[in-house]
Amino acid sequence: MSTYTAVHLAKRPKSRIVAGETFVTKTHPVPKESDLKDGEVLVQTIYLGLDPAMRGWLNDARSYVPPVQIGEVMRGSGIGVVKASKSPSFPIGTNVSTMAGWTELAIVKEKHLEKVEIPQNGKLTDALGVLGITGLTAYFGLIDIGQPKPGDFVVVSGAAGATGSVVGQIAKLKGCTVLGLAGTDAKCSWLVDDLGFDFALNYKAPNFAQMFRAATKGLIDIYFDNVGGEILDMALARAKPHARFVMCGGISQYNEPVQKGPKNYLVIVSMRIKMQGFIVFDYQDQYPQALRELAQWISEGKIKRKETIVKGGLKEAEQALIDLYKGMNTGKLMVEVTPESKAKL
Ligand SMILES: NC(=O)c1ccc[n+]([C@@H]2O[C@H](COP(=O)([O-])OP(=O)(O)OC[C@H]3O[C@@H](n4cnc5c(N)ncnc54)[C@H](OP(=O)(O)O)[C@@H]3O)[C@@H](O)[C@H]2O)c1
């Protein structure tokens, strides 16, 4: 192989990502071993994780990370294998997770690499899911901001996604009663039958508003919000006094040229709601302890997961990201950039 491909930002979208216009695929010469400096490795991407936040990174706006610049390789986290190394800590063949971006190959400094440790009953892809950013987001958002107590009634939106599916399971481990909201009946069945959620509702069902009111008649202690929009308004209307609203994300608004806030916001005052946003990176120094606990739960079968892996290489990433906002995934969405068997050769 003398060349590799990477996907670069070509044009900032105004609302939805436009296939064939937002991104451009470029071919680059494969770096030589002599291009590596001390402490650097050449990583081949095996799996690329796709995150709703990626749409926000395309906007030229102030946020928790700088926007991806036009011409830059699209930002993204992935799992890869070290193919060449000038780092004694990361010899050839080591599996790593890193933010190399939408690329088949990248030279990465060792300080930006994490070794992938696979726990008992674990698998490589867990490093992008339960043992990656989304699992950590679920963990810190629910435990630190939600402060779950046994008997609390927890509602999770985006419940069949990578983050929401872990939130609901941790809430169950903490003794809570959990209602999950997701976009298909099949996702709702998975939440209740396989993950042990107490209830799940399809928010696209015609009578959803009525079913939501019935399911929340005991009122909500913790609302873990992944979606914003109308569902956030409905949850506000059903909040218990002193409810905690964990503001993790608002996917319903990410592609909107003008984002809408909640109409019911005065309930925050009347019900003395604690509504707090967070960014998982703020908990970086606590990751090791959280990962130990999450790995333990995986080993004991207390946290289950599904993942949606799009095959076909990096060329599938753009459409897969577009489809993420349409709910094509159950659990973590990722693209298989290089089949594991090929990457190891
Ligand atoms: N604060 C942080 O540090 C942090 C870190 C990571 C992720 N997040 C946020 O966490 C949320 C979940 O991220 P994830 O990576 O776990 O993604 P995900 O939940 O695995 O995937 C996104 C899901 O959102 C649902 N969705 C799409 N459009 C929707 C809409 N209009 N209304 C309701 N649901 C919709 C879809 O499922 P349905 O079939 O159910 O519609 C889709 O599968 C996102 O808001 C993300 O930005 C925050």
The ligand as an SDF file (V2000), in Angstrom:
LIG
                    3D

 48 52  0  0  0  0  0  0  0  0999 V2000
  -22.0050   16.2050   27.2140 N   0  0  0  0  0  0  0  0  0  0  0  0
  -21.0890   15.3540   26.7780 C   0  0  0  0  0  0  0  0  0  0  0  0
  -19.9310   15.3610   27.2100 O   0  0  0  0  0  0  0  0  0  0  0  0
  -21.4870   14.3650   25.7350 C   0  0  0  0  0  0  0  0  0  0  0  0
  -20.5930   13.3310   25.3440 C   0  0  0  0  0  0  0  0  0  0  0  0
  -21.0410   12.3830   24.4070 C   0  0  0  0  0  0  0  0  0  0  0  0
  -22.3220   12.5000   23.8520 C   0  0  0  0  0  0  0  0  0  0  0  0
  -23.1260   13.5420   24.2400 N   0  0  0  0  0  0  0  0  0  0  0  0
  -24.4830   13.6920   23.7140 C   0  0  0  0  0  0  0  0  0  0  0  0
  -25.2160   12.5280   24.0780 O   0  0  0  0  0  0  0  0  0  0  0  0
  -26.2590   12.3150   23.1500 C   0  0  0  0  0  0  0  0  0  0  0  0
  -26.2000   10.8770   22.6680 C   0  0  0  0  0  0  0  0  0  0  0  0
  -24.9750   10.6930   21.9620 O   0  0  0  0  0  0  0  0  0  0  0  0
  -24.5370    9.2290   21.4680 P   0  0  0  0  0  0  0  0  0  0  0  0
  -23.1540    9.3600   20.9490 O   0  0  0  0  0  0  0  0  0  0  0  0
  -24.8230    8.2680   22.5390 O   0  0  0  0  0  0  0  0  0  0  0  0
  -25.4900    9.0010   20.2210 O   0  0  0  0  0  0  0  0  0  0  0  0
  -26.5990    7.8880   20.0780 P   0  0  0  0  0  0  0  0  0  0  0  0
  -27.6150    8.1120   21.1420 O   0  0  0  0  0  0  0  0  0  0  0  0
  -25.9510    6.5590   19.9720 O   0  0  0  0  0  0  0  0  0  0  0  0
  -27.2270    8.2090   18.6450 O   0  0  0  0  0  0  0  0  0  0  0  0
  -28.0780    9.2540   18.4650 C   0  0  0  0  0  0  0  0  0  0  0  0
  -29.5460    8.8110   18.5810 C   0  0  0  0  0  0  0  0  0  0  0  0
  -30.3490    9.9600   18.7750 O   0  0  0  0  0  0  0  0  0  0  0  0
  -31.6620    9.6610   18.3580 C   0  0  0  0  0  0  0  0  0  0  0  0
  -32.2390   10.8360   17.6740 N   0  0  0  0  0  0  0  0  0  0  0  0
  -31.8630   11.3730   16.4990 C   0  0  0  0  0  0  0  0  0  0  0  0
  -32.6330   12.4400   16.2140 N   0  0  0  0  0  0  0  0  0  0  0  0
  -33.5030   12.5630   17.2320 C   0  0  0  0  0  0  0  0  0  0  0  0
  -34.5640   13.4710   17.5160 C   0  0  0  0  0  0  0  0  0  0  0  0
  -34.8780   14.4790   16.6820 N   0  0  0  0  0  0  0  0  0  0  0  0
  -35.2540   13.3090   18.6510 N   0  0  0  0  0  0  0  0  0  0  0  0
  -34.9650   12.2980   19.4920 C   0  0  0  0  0  0  0  0  0  0  0  0
  -33.9630   11.4150   19.2790 N   0  0  0  0  0  0  0  0  0  0  0  0
  -33.2550   11.5480   18.1630 C   0  0  0  0  0  0  0  0  0  0  0  0
  -31.5860    8.4810   17.4020 C   0  0  0  0  0  0  0  0  0  0  0  0
  -32.2810    7.3650   17.9520 O   0  0  0  0  0  0  0  0  0  0  0  0
  -33.8990    7.2470   17.8970 P   0  0  0  0  0  0  0  0  0  0  0  0
  -34.1960    6.0820   17.0060 O   0  0  0  0  0  0  0  0  0  0  0  0
  -34.2640    7.0010   19.3090 O   0  0  0  0  0  0  0  0  0  0  0  0
  -34.4310    8.5260   17.3480 O   0  0  0  0  0  0  0  0  0  0  0  0
  -30.1010    8.1690   17.3160 C   0  0  0  0  0  0  0  0  0  0  0  0
  -29.8360    6.7970   17.2730 O   0  0  0  0  0  0  0  0  0  0  0  0
  -26.0610   13.3540   22.0570 C   0  0  0  0  0  0  0  0  0  0  0  0
  -26.9080   14.4640   22.3090 O   0  0  0  0  0  0  0  0  0  0  0  0
  -24.6120   13.7550   22.2090 C   0  0  0  0  0  0  0  0  0  0  0  0
  -24.3450   15.0190   21.6900 O   0  0  0  0  0  0  0  0  0  0  0  0
  -22.7200   14.4490   25.1630 C   0  0  0  0  0  0  0  0  0  0  0  0
  1  2  1  0
  2  3  2  0
  2  4  1  0
  4  5  1  0
  4 48  2  0
  5  6  2  0
  6  7  1  0
  7  8  2  0
  8  9  1  0
  8 48  1  0
  9 10  1  0
  9 46  1  0
 10 11  1  0
 11 12  1  0
 11 44  1  0
 12 13  1  0
 13 14  1  0
 14 15  2  0
 14 16  1  0
 14 17  1  0
 17 18  1  0
 18 19  2  0
 18 20  1  0
 18 21  1  0
 21 22  1  0
 22 23  1  0
 23 24  1  0
 23 42  1  0
 24 25  1  0
 25 26  1  0
 25 36  1  0
 26 27  1  0
 26 35  1  0
 27 28  2  0
 28 29  1  0
 29 30  1  0
 29 35  2  0
 30 31  1  0
 30 32  2  0
 32 33  1  0
 33 34  2  0
 34 35  1  0
 36 37  1  0
 36 42  1  0
 37 38  1  0
 38 39  2  0
 38 40  1  0
 38 41  1  0
 42 43  1  0
 44 45  1  0
 44 46  1  0
 46 47  1  0
M  CHG  2   8   1  16  -1
M  END
$$$$
